[in-house]
Every structure is written in structure tokens, then in C-alpha cells.
Amino acid sequence: MHIVSFPESATPPELLAQIRDLQQEAWPSFSFPAPDSGEPNHDPALRPLSMVLVDGGTVLAALDILSKELTHAGRRYHAAGLSTVVTRKAARGHGHGRHLVAAARAQMAEARYDIGLFTCDRPLQTFYESAGWQLLPGTFLIGGTPEEPFPSDRPGFDKVTMADFFSPAAKQHRLSFHHARIELYPGQIDRLW
């Protein structure tokens, strides 16, 4: 069992087909691009990096790291976040997803991002905490675009914001991220990562 990483556009076809199958299984109401279509799942401007936990050619878990610059409380940060975190149904309950999410957190720190932050469904908070992420209390991300915002506290959503602070500047100003509305604005493709 090992973890491999690729820019989304360079993910080997045999792994990409399995990843798309797992994503479609997890989110059947969402339409993912066919593996052989050449269409990206994420906005290329967000520099998507796919991380995949593989065992003997079988994808057990997968996720994508998306990144961009953001301005918060008058400071600029190089931010990254998790997207499309999924574990094969038959492999759940063995810590594979937690292992991959923790590895993604370590990858973000090693890549020298200032901050990692993302939203998740409230029931998944303890899962992400078990992989080293921290709850940002009372914090919401504003996705979409400034012209068409997509906030994580919109009606019908039950999201929490998770984070970790990697750079000295981000650690110094971490409290500014508590009880805040963070203007992420990742665009129209990845409206909220």
C-alpha cells in the first residue's frame, strides 16, 4: 500500500478511471467528467494535485488538493484545501481515508502553504480532527465568485470549516480566522472546496 501524487491532468488513466468511479459512487447526483474525456474535474487555475492511496493497483482512497492566494483581514496567504475526499466503500473502517487525509496535511506543510482550510459536512468533523485538522469555530468560507458568492453557511448546508496553520505568519494570525467569513472565491467550477 502506498500513496502516489500527480497533477490532476497527469493522473494515469487506470487510476483516474477508478477515482471517477469512487467519486460517482459517493456523489451520484453530481456529474463527473469521464476519465477519457480530457476534461478536468477541477479548475486548472487552482493547481489541482491528486493524491491516491493504492494497494496492488486498486485505489482505496483519493483526494485532491486545490490551492490559491487569498486575502483575509488585510493579509495575503497561500492557501490550500481538500476536495473530493473519498474512500472505496469496501475499504472503509480501516483508516485508509484518515491516513490519506493526514498525508495531504503533511504535503501542504511541506509545500510551504501558509494555511490549509476547507469545509466538510458537520458529521465528518471528528474524522478530520483525527487526521490532525482543527475546527475553525464559527467560521464560514465564501466560495463562488465575488459576483456570484457561494457561502458555506447557506440554507440547507450543515458545514464546518477545518484548518491548519503552517507558516509563522498564519500561526501568528490564526485567531483572525475564528468566527470569520473568509472570502475564498475559487470560481464557478469549484464553487466551494
Secondary structure, DSSP 8 states (H G I E B T S, - for coil): -EEEEEEGGG--HHHHHHHHHHHHHH-TTS----TTS---SS-GGG--EEEEEEETTEEEEEEEEEEEEEEETTEEEEEEEEEEEEE-GGGTTSSHHHHHHHHHHHHHHHTT-SEEEEEEEGGGHHHHHHTT-EE-TT-EEEEE-SSSEEETTSTT--EEEEEEE-SHHHHHTGGGGTT-EEE----SSSS--
